Amino acid sequence: MSREFKTPDYDATLNSTLTLREALPVNHLARFVVDVISQLDLSPLYARYAPTGGIAIAPEILLGLLFYGYATGVFSSRKLERATHENIPFRYVASGLHPDHDTIAHFRKTFLAEIQELFVQILLLAQTAGVFQLGNISLDGSKIRADASKHQAVSYKRLGELENELRQQVSQLFALGERADQGEVMLPPGFRVEEEIAFRQERLVHLAQAKAVLDARAQERYAAEQAAYEAKVREREEKARRNKRRPRGRAPKSPEPGPRNNDQYNFTDPESRIMKNSPNAGFDQHYNVQVAVEQVSLFIVAPTVSNHPNDQHEVEPTVDAISSQVGKPEAAALDNGYWSPANVKALEDRGIEPYIATGREPHHHSWESWFAQQPAPLPPEASAKEKMAYKLQTEIGKAIYGLRKQTVEPVIGIIKEVLGFRQFSLRGLFAVTGEWCLVCLAFNLKRWHTLQVG
């Protein structure tokens, strides 16, 4: 006897009737996103619409598409438009409408500031629902690729060479124009000396702007390197005074001011910078994104973005981005990339107990570390670095700092690996800051939904 099979009947399937209520379970993320948006105060968004004009798509529909899209890894406005036709949850979020990609992209770019306010509103709603309370936080950063090719970047040395070349060409064109006016040379048809000169002078203006940006960045870098150098010198001198002998190793080298030949400026997104790209061990155009994550609920309480290659100056902006409406954290855990006495003081001045690593952590602790005794008290003349290292060895220090790898690092990993957010769609520091806030808002919605569904 031959085996029987259930064969497909695609015509009958195409003619079958299915309601969205049947397709989407009650606890589906799309329903949750729509429910949360219905509780938000959207009056600032409505206030920005003109009082007259054609029938506009309501902000809650476009917000729903962006929130649900970013929470499920769909970031392109074209893909969001297509999803309203092909994807059942998106069709529900869009309420059966199909906003075109230009409308979605324009809305996202126009209401970045308002979206950042909605980020706080959602945290307050989560507090009211009892799924989030601000306690201790963990800070960390990562690099996200800018919407700019590194091949559109020019080095400081090359900028100088291009500037000299263009100035020579302008001089030659002026001389050619004078010879043409005197009848010494006949210009080809359609060739206009004035247009050629204007084109090169405009490029010279752009090159001058690029050099000015690199000069300003060089001053900022020198100030940071000089501060780090002076801190190392002081620490070395303190150690020598305590030990009453000359410290081992080379003395720190003082930094050199001014731009370097390999400093890069990108003409596609000038505010992005060349940064180390860990996935391929190379360099690319990036922004430095930061998050402060609450250690119990894993909610992101503050997202920030900068174009600084390292994290030294990101503590204060990130902590200050936590809304006073949400509350104030009690303690903060940070890795050694944030270590500096200035950052310790900045957190303490804000009433936040700092726990900052002073060196690289081993990936695997030895079994003997579990039986380590409480460290001996430090002498009064101990340095700030030694005091922090001692603080991290206390029971409370181990407990708070030990949660860093279990909180903020998984959050960044989920955003990059699960949601797949690895490149900005917008350009410029203000725009990418707004988009990063949108990413973190969507993560919080997904986290809230997970906690609620259980």
C-alpha positions in Angstrom: 0.0 0.0 0.0 1.4 3.4 -1.0 1.9 6.2 1.4 -0.7 9.0 1.5 0.2 12.7 1.6 -1.6 15.9 2.4 -1.3 17.9 -0.8 -1.4 21.7 -1.0 -4.4 23.5 -2.4 -3.1 27.0 -3.0 -6.2 28.4 -4.7 -8.3 27.5 -1.6 -5.6 28.9 0.6 -5.7 32.2 -1.3 -9.4 32.3 -0.9 -9.4 31.6 2.8 -10.5 34.3 5.2 -8.3 35.1 8.2 -8.8 38.0 10.6 -5.9 39.8 12.2 -7.5 39.1 15.6 -7.0 35.4 14.9 -3.5 35.9 13.5 -2.1 38.0 16.4 -2.3 36.4 19.9 -3.4 38.7 22.7 0.1 39.0 24.1 1.8 39.6 20.7 4.5 42.4 20.7 2.6 44.3 18.0 -0.5 44.6 20.2 1.7 45.6 23.1 3.4 48.4 21.1 0.1 49.8 20.0 -1.2 49.7 23.6 1.8 51.5 25.0 1.6 54.2 22.3 -2.1 54.8 23.2 -0.9 55.8 26.7 1.7 58.3 25.5 1.2 62.1 25.3 1.6 62.8 21.6 0.4 66.4 21.8 4.0 67.8 21.0 4.0 65.9 17.8 0.5 67.0 16.8 1.4 70.6 17.6 4.1 70.5 14.9 1.7 69.7 12.1 0.3 72.6 10.0 -3.3 73.5 10.8 -4.3 73.2 7.2 -3.4 70.8 4.4 -4.1 67.3 3.1 -5.2 64.4 5.2 -2.1 63.3 7.1 -1.3 59.9 8.6 -1.6 60.1 12.4 1.7 60.1 14.3 0.7 57.0 16.4 0.7 55.0 13.2 4.2 56.1 12.1 5.5 55.8 15.6 4.1 52.3 15.8 5.9 51.3 12.6 9.2 52.7 13.8 8.9 51.2 17.3 7.8 47.8 16.2 10.3 47.9 13.2 13.3 48.7 15.3 12.2 46.2 18.0 12.2 43.4 15.4 15.2 44.4 13.3 13.5 46.3 10.5 15.2 49.7 10.1 14.9 50.6 6.5 11.9 52.9 5.6 11.5 51.0 2.3 11.3 47.7 4.2 8.9 49.1 6.7 6.6 50.2 3.8 6.8 46.8 2.2 6.0 45.1 5.5 2.7 47.0 5.8 1.6 45.0 2.7 3.3 41.6 3.4 3.6 41.3 7.2 0.6 40.7 9.4 1.9 42.4 12.6 3.0 45.5 10.6 -0.3 45.5 8.8 -2.0 45.7 12.3 0.4 48.4 13.6 -0.3 50.5 10.5 -4.0 49.9 11.0 -4.4 48.7 7.4 -2.8 51.8 5.9 0.4 51.8 3.8 2.6 54.9 4.4 5.2 55.3 1.7 8.9 55.1 2.6 9.4 58.9 2.0 6.7 59.6 4.6 8.3 57.2 7.1 11.8 58.5 6.6 10.7 62.2 6.8 8.7 61.5 10.0 11.7 59.8 11.6 14.1 62.6 10.7 11.6 65.4 11.7 10.6 64.1 15.1 13.9 63.0 16.6 13.7 65.4 19.5 10.1 64.3 20.3 11.1 60.6 20.2 13.7 61.3 22.9 11.0 62.7 25.1 8.9 59.6 24.4 11.8 57.5 25.6 11.4 59.1 29.1 7.6 58.7 29.0 7.9 54.9 28.3 10.3 54.5 31.3 7.8 56.3 33.5 5.0 54.0 32.3 7.2 51.0 33.0 7.7 52.4 36.5 4.0 52.7 37.0 3.5 49.2 35.8 6.0 48.0 38.4 8.4 46.3 36.0 11.2 48.9 36.4 12.7 50.9 39.3 16.0 52.8 39.1 18.7 51.4 41.3 22.3 50.6 40.4 23.4 51.1 36.8 26.1 49.7 34.5 27.7 51.8 31.7 29.3 50.6 28.5 29.8 51.7 25.0 30.2 50.3 21.5 31.0 51.4 18.0 28.2 51.6 15.4 29.0 52.2 11.8 28.1 55.6 10.3 26.3 55.9 7.0 29.5 57.0 5.4 32.2 55.1 3.5 35.8 55.3 4.7 36.8 55.8 1.1 35.2 59.3 1.2 37.7 60.2 4.0 40.7 62.3 3.4 43.8 62.6 5.6 45.1 65.9 7.0 48.3 65.4 4.9 46.3 64.9 1.8 44.1 67.9 2.5 47.2 70.1 2.4 48.4 68.5 -0.8 44.9 69.0 -2.4 44.9 72.6 -1.2 48.2 73.4 -2.8 47.2 71.7 -6.1 43.9 73.7 -6.3 45.7 77.0 -5.5 48.1 76.3 -8.3 45.2 75.5 -10.7 43.4 78.7 -9.7 46.6 80.7 -10.4 47.0 79.0 -13.8 43.3 79.7 -14.7 43.7 83.4 -13.8 46.7 83.6 -16.1 44.8 81.7 -18.8 41.9 84.2 -18.5 44.2 87.2 -18.9 45.9 85.7 -22.0 42.4 85.0 -23.4 41.3 88.6 -22.8 44.4 89.8 -24.6 43.7 87.5 -27.6 46.9 85.5 -27.0 45.0 82.2 -26.8 41.6 80.9 -28.0 39.5 79.1 -25.4 37.6 75.9 -26.5 33.8 76.3 -27.1 31.9 76.0 -23.8 35.0 76.5 -21.6 34.4 79.3 -19.1 37.4 80.4 -17.0 35.1 82.0 -14.4 33.2 78.8 -13.8 36.4 76.7 -13.5 37.9 79.2 -11.0 34.6 79.3 -9.0 34.5 75.5 -8.8 38.0 75.2 -7.4 37.5 78.1 -5.0 34.4 76.4 -3.6 36.5 73.2 -3.1 39.1 75.3 -1.3 36.4 76.5 1.1 35.4 72.9 1.8 39.0 71.9 2.3 39.5 74.8 4.7 36.5 73.8 6.7 37.8 70.2 6.9 41.2 71.4 8.1 39.5 73.6 10.8 37.5 70.6 12.0 40.7 68.4 12.2 42.5 71.3 14.0 39.8 71.5 16.6 39.8 67.7 17.1 43.6 67.8 17.5 43.3 70.4 20.3 40.6 68.3 22.0 42.8 65.2 21.7 45.9 67.0 23.0 44.0 68.3 26.0 42.8 64.7 26.9 46.3 63.2 26.3 47.9 66.0 28.4 45.5 65.3 31.3 46.2 61.6 31.1 50.0 62.2 30.9 49.9 64.5 34.0 47.9 61.9 35.9 50.4 59.2 35.1 53.3 61.5 36.2 51.6 62.2 39.5 50.8 58.6 40.1 54.4 57.7 39.3 55.8 60.4 41.7 53.4 59.3 44.5 54.6 55.7 44.1 58.2 56.7 44.1 57.7 58.8 47.3 55.9 55.9 49.1 58.5 53.3 48.1 61.4 55.7 48.5 63.0 54.5 45.3 62.9 55.3 41.6 59.9 53.6 39.9 60.7 50.9 37.3 59.8 51.2 33.6 59.9 54.0 31.2 58.6 57.4 32.2 55.4 58.4 30.4 56.0 60.4 27.2 54.4 63.8 26.9 51.9 64.2 24.0 52.6 66.3 20.9 50.1 69.1 20.0 48.6 69.7 16.6 47.0 67.5 14.0 48.7 64.4 12.7 49.2 63.5 9.0 46.8 60.4 9.2 43.9 62.3 10.9 40.8 61.7 8.8 37.9 63.9 7.6 34.9 62.3 5.9 33.0 64.4 3.4 29.9 62.1 3.4 29.3 62.4 7.2 31.9 64.9 8.6 30.9 64.3 12.2 31.7 60.6 12.1 35.2 59.5 12.7 37.6 56.6 11.8 37.5 54.2 14.7 38.8 50.7 15.5 36.3 48.1 14.2 36.6 45.0 16.3 34.5 42.6 14.1 37.1 42.8 11.3 40.1 44.1 13.3 40.2 47.1 10.9 39.1 50.8 10.9 35.9 52.3 9.6 33.6 55.4 9.9 31.8 55.0 13.3 30.1 56.7 16.1 30.7 55.8 19.8 27.3 54.9 21.4 26.8 54.6 25.1 24.1 53.1 27.3 23.3 53.2 31.0 21.4 50.0 32.0 19.5 49.4 35.2 21.0 46.3 36.8 17.8 44.5 37.9 15.3 45.2 35.1 17.9 45.6 32.3 16.1 48.7 31.1 18.2 51.3 29.3 17.9 54.5 31.2 20.2 56.7 29.2 21.4 56.5 25.6 24.1 58.9 24.3 26.3 59.2 21.2 29.6 60.9 20.6 32.4 60.9 18.0 35.1 60.3 20.5 37.2 57.2 19.8 37.4 56.1 23.5 35.1 56.2 26.5 37.1 58.6 28.8 34.7 61.5 28.3 31.4 59.7 28.1 30.6 59.2 31.8 29.2 62.7 32.6 27.1 63.0 29.4 25.6 59.6 29.9 24.8 60.0 33.6 23.4 63.5 33.0 21.1 62.0 30.3 19.2 60.1 32.9 16.0 62.0 33.4 15.4 63.4 36.9 11.8 62.2 36.5 13.0 58.6 36.4 15.2 59.1 39.5 18.9 59.0 40.4 21.0 55.8 40.4 22.6 54.8 43.7 25.8 53.3 42.2 27.4 52.8 38.8 29.7 50.0 37.5 32.1 50.8 34.6 35.0 49.0 33.0 38.6 50.2 32.9 38.0 52.2 29.7 36.3 54.8 31.8 38.9 54.9 34.6 40.1 58.4 35.6 40.1 60.3 39.0 38.0 62.9 37.2 35.3 60.4 36.4 35.3 59.1 40.0 34.8 62.7 41.2 32.1 63.4 38.6 30.0 60.5 39.8 30.6 61.3 43.5 29.6 64.9 42.9 26.3 63.6 41.5 25.7 61.4 44.6 26.4 58.2 42.6 28.8 55.6 44.2 31.4 54.8 41.5 32.8 51.3 40.9 35.3 51.6 38.0 37.8 49.0 37.1 41.4 50.2 37.2 42.8 47.6 34.9 41.9 44.8 32.5 39.9 41.9 34.0 40.9 38.3 33.5 38.3 36.4 31.5 38.6 33.4 33.8 39.3 33.8 37.5 41.2 31.1 39.3 39.3 28.9 41.8 41.6 30.4 44.6 39.9 33.8 44.1 36.7 32.4 45.6 38.6 31.9 48.9 40.5 35.2 48.9 40.4 37.1 52.1 39.1 40.6 52.5 42.0 42.9 51.5 44.0 44.7 54.1 43.0 48.4 54.7 44.9 50.9 52.6 47.3 53.5 54.0 46.0 57.1 54.2 48.4 58.2 51.5 47.0 55.7 48.9 46.3 57.0 45.4 42.9 57.3 43.9 43.6 54.3 41.7 44.7 52.2 44.7 41.6 53.2 46.6 39.3 52.2 43.8 41.1 48.9 43.3 40.6 48.2 47.0 36.9 49.2 46.8 36.3 46.7 44.0 37.7 43.9 46.2 35.2 44.5 49.0 32.1 42.4 49.1 29.8 45.2 48.0 32.3 46.2 45.3 32.4 42.6 43.9 28.6 42.4 44.0 27.9 45.6 42.1 30.8 45.5 39.6 30.2 41.7 39.1 26.8 42.5 37.6 28.3 44.7 34.8 29.0 41.8 32.5 25.6 40.3 33.1 23.7 43.5 32.4 25.0 46.2 30.0 27.1 43.8 27.8 24.2 41.5 27.0 22.0 44.5 26.2 24.5 45.8 23.7 24.9 42.3 22.4 21.1 41.9 21.8 20.9 45.2 20.0 23.8 44.3 17.6 23.3 40.6 17.2 19.6 39.9 17.8 18.1 43.1 16.5 20.9 43.4 14.0 21.5 47.2 14.4 25.0 47.7 13.2 24.8 50.9 11.0 23.0 54.2 11.3 20.5 55.2 8.6 20.9 58.9 9.4 23.9 61.2 9.2 25.3 63.9 11.6 25.7 63.7 15.3 22.3 65.1 16.2 20.5 62.7 13.8 22.3 59.6 14.9 21.8 60.5 18.6 18.0 60.6 17.9 18.2 57.3 16.0 20.2 55.6 18.8 17.5 56.8 21.2 14.9 55.2 19.0 16.9 51.9 19.0 17.1 52.0 22.8 13.4 52.9 23.1 12.5 49.9 21.0 14.7 47.7 23.1 13.0 48.9 26.3 9.6 48.1 24.7 10.7 44.6 23.8 12.2 44.1 27.3 9.0 45.4 29.0 7.0 43.0 26.8 9.2 40.1 27.8 8.9 40.9 31.5 5.1 41.2 31.2 4.6 38.0 29.2 7.0 36.1 31.4 
